[in-house]
C-alpha cells in the first residue's frame, strides 16, 4: 500500500486493500467471527478480543483509503470522532507493529484455510443437493492423514472455523466416497447432519437446546449471554 502511494499507483493501492478486505476479512475473519460478535456474552474475552481487532481495522483502513475515497472515509471517521477538529485527513498512515508479523502463525492459518476449503466444499454439495439449507445444519468429520495437521487443529474449534454446529477430526482412514479436493492433499470430509434442536438465538443445532428450565429455546452459551444481559 505504501509503495503504491509513493509511486502514485492508486490502482495498486485500491486492489491491494480491496483484496485484503474481501479475501482475508470478509471471506474468512468476518465470516467466522460474526457468531462471536452477535452471540457471545458482552463480557466474553473472545468477543472483546474481536472488538479490539475491529478497532484496529477501522483505524488502519480509514487511513489507507482516505487519499482515494476522500469523502467516504471522512464520513466514516467522523461517525466515531465527532470533535470539531477531528478529520481523517489530519492523520498520517499508522505504523503496523513489527511484532505482528508472525510467519509461523501465518503458515499455520494458511493450512487451516486449506482444510476449511475441503469442509466447505463438502457442505456446498450437501446444500446443492438440498440435504441442508445452511452450514449450521451440518456436523462433518474431517479425516487427516497427517498427525501434524491433527495436532494443529487440536486447540482450534473446527466447527467454529467451518461455521457448522459440530465437527469431528479423525486420523483414521476416510470412508469410501468422502469428499476431497485434489490440490489439498491429506484431507477428506464425510458429511453428517447435526444432532439436536436449533437454538433460537445463534441458530446452532445442539443436543443441549431444550435442557434449560429458564430458556428452553436456547443453547447454554446463549442462555448465559441473555442472563448476563438481563442482569445489566
C-alpha positions as CSV (number, residue, x, y, z in Angstrom):
1,X,0.0,0.0,0.0
2,X,2.8,2.4,0.9
3,X,4.8,1.5,-2.2
4,X,1.7,2.1,-4.4
5,X,1.1,5.6,-2.9
6,X,4.8,6.5,-3.2
7,X,4.6,5.7,-6.9
8,X,1.1,7.4,-7.3
9,X,-0.1,4.0,-8.4
10,X,-3.6,4.3,-7.0
11,X,-5.0,1.2,-8.8
12,X,-2.4,-0.9,-7.0
13,X,-3.4,0.7,-3.6
14,X,-7.0,0.0,-4.2
15,X,-6.6,-3.5,-5.4
16,X,-4.3,-4.4,-2.5
17,X,-6.7,-3.1,0.1
18,X,-9.7,-4.5,-1.7
19,X,-8.2,-8.0,-1.9
20,X,-7.3,-7.8,1.8
21,X,-10.9,-6.8,2.7
22,X,-12.6,-9.5,0.5
23,X,-10.2,-12.4,0.9
24,X,-8.8,-12.2,4.4
25,X,-11.5,-10.2,6.2
26,X,-14.9,-10.9,4.6
27,X,-14.4,-14.5,3.4
28,X,-12.5,-15.7,6.5
29,X,-12.3,-13.5,9.6
30,X,-15.7,-11.8,9.5
31,X,-17.4,-15.0,8.3
32,X,-16.1,-16.9,11.3
33,X,-16.2,-14.2,13.9
34,X,-19.7,-12.8,13.3
35,X,-21.1,-15.6,15.5
36,X,-18.9,-14.5,18.4
37,X,-19.8,-10.8,17.9
38,X,-23.5,-11.5,17.7
39,X,-24.0,-14.2,20.2
40,X,-21.2,-14.3,22.9
41,X,-21.9,-12.6,26.2
42,X,-20.8,-8.9,26.5
43,X,-18.1,-9.9,29.0
44,X,-16.7,-12.7,26.8
45,X,-13.0,-12.4,26.3
46,X,-13.3,-13.8,22.8
47,X,-15.9,-11.2,21.9
48,X,-13.8,-8.4,23.5
49,X,-10.7,-9.6,21.6
50,X,-12.7,-9.5,18.3
51,X,-13.8,-5.9,19.0
52,X,-10.2,-5.0,19.6
53,X,-9.4,-6.4,16.1
54,X,-12.3,-4.4,14.6
55,X,-11.0,-1.2,16.2
56,X,-7.5,-1.8,14.7
57,X,-9.1,-2.5,11.3
58,X,-11.1,0.7,11.5
59,X,-8.1,2.8,12.3
60,X,-5.9,1.3,9.5
61,X,-8.5,1.0,6.8
62,X,-9.8,4.6,7.1
63,X,-6.2,5.9,6.9
64,X,-5.2,3.7,4.0
65,X,-8.3,4.6,1.9
66,X,-8.6,8.3,2.8
67,X,-6.5,9.5,-0.2
68,X,-8.6,7.7,-2.7
69,X,-12.0,7.7,-1.0
70,X,-11.8,11.2,0.4
71,X,-15.4,12.0,1.4
72,X,-16.4,8.5,2.3
73,X,-13.5,7.9,4.7
74,X,-14.1,11.4,6.3
75,X,-17.7,10.5,6.9
76,X,-16.8,7.1,8.3
77,X,-14.1,8.6,10.6
78,X,-16.4,11.3,11.9
79,X,-19.1,8.8,12.9
80,X,-16.7,7.8,15.7
81,X,-14.7,11.0,16.2
82,X,-17.1,14.0,16.3
83,X,-14.8,16.7,17.5
84,X,-14.6,19.9,15.6
85,X,-11.0,19.3,14.5
86,X,-11.1,15.6,14.1
87,X,-10.5,14.7,10.4
88,X,-9.2,11.6,8.9
89,X,-7.1,13.8,6.6
90,X,-5.1,15.2,9.6
91,X,-3.7,11.7,10.2
92,X,-0.6,10.0,8.9
93,X,-0.6,6.3,8.0
94,X,-0.3,4.4,11.3
95,X,2.7,2.1,11.6
96,X,1.9,-1.6,11.8
97,X,3.8,-3.1,14.7
98,X,6.7,-5.3,13.5
99,X,5.9,-8.0,16.1
100,X,2.5,-8.6,14.3
101,X,4.5,-10.3,11.5
102,X,4.5,-14.0,12.6
103,X,5.4,-16.3,9.7
104,X,4.8,-19.5,11.7
105,X,1.3,-18.4,12.6
106,X,0.6,-17.2,9.1
107,X,1.7,-20.6,7.7
108,X,-0.4,-22.4,10.2
109,X,-3.5,-20.5,9.2
110,X,-2.8,-20.9,5.5
111,X,-3.0,-24.7,6.1
112,X,-6.2,-24.2,8.3
113,X,-7.8,-22.3,5.5
114,X,-6.9,-25.1,3.0
115,X,-8.5,-27.7,5.3
116,X,-11.5,-25.4,5.7
117,X,-11.9,-25.4,1.9
118,X,-12.4,-29.1,2.0
119,X,-15.0,-28.9,4.7
120,X,-16.9,-26.1,3.0
121,X,-16.7,-27.9,-0.3
122,X,-18.4,-30.9,1.2
123,X,-21.1,-28.7,2.7
124,X,-21.7,-27.0,-0.6
125,X,-22.5,-30.3,-2.2
126,X,-25.0,-31.1,0.6
127,X,-26.5,-27.7,0.1
128,X,-26.8,-28.1,-3.6
129,X,-28.5,-31.5,-3.2
130,X,-31.0,-29.9,-0.7
131,X,-29.8,-32.1,2.1
132,X,-29.2,-29.0,4.2
133,X,-30.2,-25.4,3.7
134,X,-27.4,-23.8,5.8
135,X,-24.0,-24.9,7.1
136,X,-25.2,-24.9,10.7
137,X,-27.3,-27.9,9.9
138,X,-24.1,-30.0,9.5
139,X,-21.7,-31.9,11.7
140,X,-18.9,-33.0,9.3
141,X,-15.9,-35.2,10.1
142,X,-12.5,-34.2,8.7
143,X,-10.2,-37.1,8.1
144,X,-6.5,-36.2,8.1
145,X,-3.5,-38.3,7.1
146,X,-1.0,-36.1,8.8
147,X,-0.6,-36.2,12.6
148,X,0.8,-32.7,12.4
149,X,-2.4,-31.4,10.9
150,X,-4.5,-33.1,13.6
151,X,-2.2,-31.7,16.3
152,X,-2.6,-28.2,14.7
153,X,-6.4,-28.4,14.9
154,X,-6.4,-29.8,18.5
155,X,-6.7,-26.4,20.1
156,X,-8.9,-24.9,17.4
157,X,-12.7,-25.2,17.1
158,X,-13.2,-26.7,13.6
159,X,-17.0,-26.2,13.9
160,X,-16.5,-22.5,14.6
161,X,-14.0,-22.2,11.7
162,X,-16.3,-24.1,9.3
163,X,-19.5,-22.5,10.6
164,X,-21.1,-25.7,11.5
165,X,-22.9,-26.8,14.6
166,X,-20.5,-29.6,15.4
167,X,-17.5,-31.2,13.8
168,X,-15.0,-34.0,14.3
169,X,-11.4,-34.6,13.4
170,X,-10.1,-38.1,12.8
171,X,-6.7,-39.5,11.8
172,X,-8.4,-42.8,10.7
173,X,-9.0,-43.9,7.1
174,X,-11.6,-41.8,5.3
175,X,-14.7,-43.8,4.3
176,X,-15.3,-44.5,0.6
177,X,-16.9,-41.6,-1.1
178,X,-15.5,-39.0,1.3
179,X,-15.2,-35.6,-0.3
180,X,-11.7,-34.5,-1.4
181,X,-10.1,-31.6,-3.2
182,X,-7.2,-32.6,-5.4
183,X,-5.0,-29.7,-4.6
184,X,-5.5,-30.1,-0.8
185,X,-3.6,-33.3,0.0
186,X,-4.1,-35.4,3.1
187,X,-7.7,-34.3,3.9
188,X,-11.1,-35.8,3.3
189,X,-14.6,-35.0,4.7
190,X,-17.6,-37.1,5.3
191,X,-20.9,-35.3,5.8
192,X,-23.4,-35.8,8.6
193,X,-26.3,-33.7,9.8
194,X,-26.1,-32.0,13.2
195,X,-27.9,-33.7,16.1
196,X,-30.2,-31.8,18.4
197,X,-32.5,-28.8,18.3
198,X,-32.0,-25.4,16.7
199,X,-31.1,-22.6,19.2
200,X,-33.5,-19.7,18.6
201,X,-30.7,-17.2,19.1
202,X,-27.5,-18.5,17.5
203,X,-29.2,-21.0,15.2
204,X,-26.8,-23.8,16.0
205,X,-28.3,-27.2,16.2
206,X,-27.2,-28.8,19.5
207,X,-28.3,-31.6,21.9
208,X,-28.3,-29.2,24.8
209,X,-31.1,-27.0,23.4
210,X,-34.2,-27.6,25.5
211,X,-32.5,-28.6,28.7
212,X,-32.6,-25.1,30.3
213,X,-35.6,-24.5,32.5
214,X,-35.3,-20.7,32.2
215,X,-34.8,-20.6,28.4
216,X,-35.8,-23.8,26.9
217,X,-35.3,-22.5,23.3
218,X,-31.7,-21.5,23.8
219,X,-28.3,-23.3,24.0
220,X,-26.2,-22.9,27.1
221,X,-24.0,-20.2,25.7
222,X,-26.9,-18.1,24.6
223,X,-28.7,-18.7,27.9
224,X,-25.6,-17.3,29.7
225,X,-25.4,-14.3,27.4
226,X,-29.1,-13.5,27.8
227,X,-28.9,-13.9,31.6
228,X,-25.9,-11.5,31.7
229,X,-27.7,-9.0,29.5
230,X,-30.8,-9.1,31.7
231,X,-28.8,-8.5,34.9
232,X,-27.4,-5.3,33.4
